[in-house]
Amino acid sequence: MTEMQLSLINFPYREMLSNIFQDYSNDFEFTASGIFRKIVPPLCPECGHPMSHNGFNTCQKRHLGGANVGKYLCGACGKSTEEDRDFWIKLKADFFGIVTEICTRLRLNHVSYEVIESIMGYLYPRDKDTIRNMVQCAIEETDVPSVKNIQFVHYDEQHPKAGRNQKYRLTLLDSVTRQVIADELFDSKDADTIEGFLRRNLDTQKQIFIVTDLYRGYSNVFKRVFGNKVIHQFCLLHLNKLIVNDFPRKTSIEQELLKYKMLNIFFNRELEIEFLSTLIEEEKMMRQRSNKEYKSWIAEAKHLFYDFVRRLELRRRRESKNLEQRTYHEALNNFKFLKMQSDSFMISVRKRLDKIEELWPNLTAFYFTDNAPATNNPIENYYSTSLKTHRKKQLEEPGIKEQIKLSALKRAGVFGRPQKSLLNAFFMFIPFLDTG
């Protein structure tokens, strides 16, 4: 271990200095005047003649102090050398590594570089350009861990704008681990772009189960990429959104009941249907009264219904449950029952039922594959946290890519609990603030 020549000034830091120089042999010394050097000067690298101590050079960093590293001079040839300063480089790397991690965490939470600059003014002053370079270099040097044994994949797209330019974000998410397989930004989302994205990031020779929204063009792309090794599931959540959009915003109780019967095909909505069914006869009576009375009644009735639906949702949340999913035969029977009555339904509902019938194999594929997902909820949740909707038009392309990479790293668990605080890293510089 390095020999310590302690003085009244550096005596309190003996343990700290021992930790700093623990990787050096007992051939080195740290003098009472704060110089780190070899006890016996080395041989000259030019002529091999023993060198002699010749003062020191100071490695300085603003706000952190300076370390003195010994110099050596060859009396024979005049060659001058300097002692190793790796210990100082390591101290700085530890300190600025924590500074960079703080800034990166702030960027992960959508804090602007201007605000980070003002925050760092209280810790260690850095201008925003320096902070940006630190963060971007750290992001580029960190790789997202690859996902192994991919079986179930969620695929979706997001359409952010970089300034005035429309961009397309394509994302693949592993359903089992919820880890990001790939997340990239493109200028287009045509079939060739999607095909190239899939070929680069997935094994096209293995059987795969992919969940997407109801865009019809995906099926042809998947067939070209995977052939007969792909099972394509349409997201039931997206189907439910389309069903809701098929109805007017201000529905009657009769229309609301039909809406929930449609939603009841794949998810258990019996309680909602039962509640609405009790209001149907009353609605028929109220329709015979004045328009004002009917409007007042239906507003109150729907208020009671929505409150009921909300209470059901809160109960599921308290019990950590999701909506109960129908078995295949229940879904099939519910669909057939609606289809038989479809002649009396509004045109938009009849068309929706025809679409469901046409896409039935893709809507029910998950029933025939063990543990397969039926919705794209995981990737929708990932999008909602990684690039929020209100920010999709506020970032330039580098900022969008930065947020994409940071979100993938967070999802992979790269940002764990800190091993060392900034204060602990700063304490290591105290012996060098005043070497005596």
QUIVENUR-V704961 format. One record per pair of residues at least 24 apart in sequence whose ideal C-beta (glycine too) atoms are under 7 Angstrom apart, sorted by sequence separation. I is the first residue (numbers start at 1). GAP is how many residues later the second one is. If there is no record, write none. Layout:
I_GAP + I_GAP
This chain:
2_24 + 5_24 + 10_24 + 150_24 + 152_24 + 170_24 + 209_24 + 211_24 + 214_24 + 1_25 + 5_25 + 7_25 + 49_25 + 57_25 + 99_25 + 151_25 + 213_25 + 214_25 + 2_26 + 3_26 + 4_26 + 5_26 + 6_26 + 49_26 + 54_26 + 59_26 + 191_26 + 195_26 + 199_26 + 253_26 + 254_26 + 2_27 + 5_27 + 47_27 + 49_27 + 147_27 + 170_27 + 194_27 + 198_27 + 253_27 + 2_28 + 46_28 + 49_28 + 103_28 + 107_28 + 153_28 + 214_28 + 47_29 + 59_29 + 172_29 + 195_29 + 254_29 + 276_29 + 382_29 + 42_30 + 44_30 + 47_30 + 147_30 + 172_30 + 191_30 + 195_30 + 236_30 + 253_30 + 275_30 + 36_31 + 41_31 + 46_31 + 61_31 + 64_31 + 103_31 + 104_31 + 150_31 + 252_31 + 36_32 + 37_32 + 44_32 + 103_32 + 147_32 + 157_32 + 35_33 + 36_33 + 37_33 + 44_33 + 46_33 + 275_33 + 331_33 + 34_34 + 36_34 + 45_34 + 100_34 + 104_34 + 147_34 + 35_35 + 44_35 + 100_35 + 3_36 + 45_36 + 144_36 + 328_36 + 272_37 + 100_38 + 328_39 + 271_41 + 38_45 + 253_45 + 37_46 + 252_46 + 36_47 + 253_48 + 325_49 + 150_52 + 153_55 + 155_55 + 268_55 + 153_56 + 156_56 + 267_56 + 268_56 + 151_57 + 152_57 + 153_57 + 154_57 + 155_57 + 156_57 + 267_57 + 151_58 + 267_58 + 268_58 + 266_59 + 267_59 + 266_60 + 63_61 + 266_65 + 21_66 + 265_66 + 20_67 + 265_69 + 264_70 + 265_70 + 20_71 + 262_76 + 261_77 + 258_87 + 262_87 + 258_91 + 246_102 + 246_103 + 246_106 + 243_109 + 242_110 + 239_124 + 234_125 + 236_127 + 234_128 + 233_129 + 234_129 + 232_130 + 233_132 + 232_133 + 233_133 + 231_134 + 231_138 + 236_138 + 237_138 + 238_138 + 233_139 + 236_139 + 237_139 + 235_140 + 237_140 + 233_141 + 235_141 + 209_160 + 211_162 + 209_163 + 213_163 + 212_164 + 211_165 + 175_198 + 178_200 + 175_203 + 173_205 + 173_206 + 171_208 + 173_209 + 185_212 + 185_215 + 185_216 + 185_219 + 152_220 + 156_220 + 152_221 + 183_221 + 154_222 + 156_223 + 154_224 + 154_225 + 158_225 + 183_225 + 156_227 + 160_227 + 180_228 + 158_229 + 167_230 + 161_231 + 180_231 + 160_232 + 161_232 + 179_232 + 180_232 + 162_233 + 163_233 + 167_233 + 178_233 + 179_233 + 162_234 + 162_235 + 169_235 + 162_238 + 160_240 + 139_263 + 144_264 + 144_265 + 136_266 + 139_266 + 139_267 + 142_267 + 145_267 + 144_268 + 142_272 + 110_281 + 107_295 + 108_298 + 107_299 + 123_299 + 108_302 + 105_310 + 101_317 + 102_320 + 98_322 + 99_323 + 98_324 + 98_327 + 95_330 + 94_331 + 95_331 + 91_337 + 91_338 + 65_364 + 64_365 + 67_365 + 66_366 + 65_367 + 68_367 + 65_368 + 34_401 + 33_402 + 34_402 + 33_403 + 32_404 + 20_408 + 16_412 + 17_414 + 16_415 + 13_417 + 13_418 + 10_421 + 9_425 + 10_426 + 9_427 + 7_429
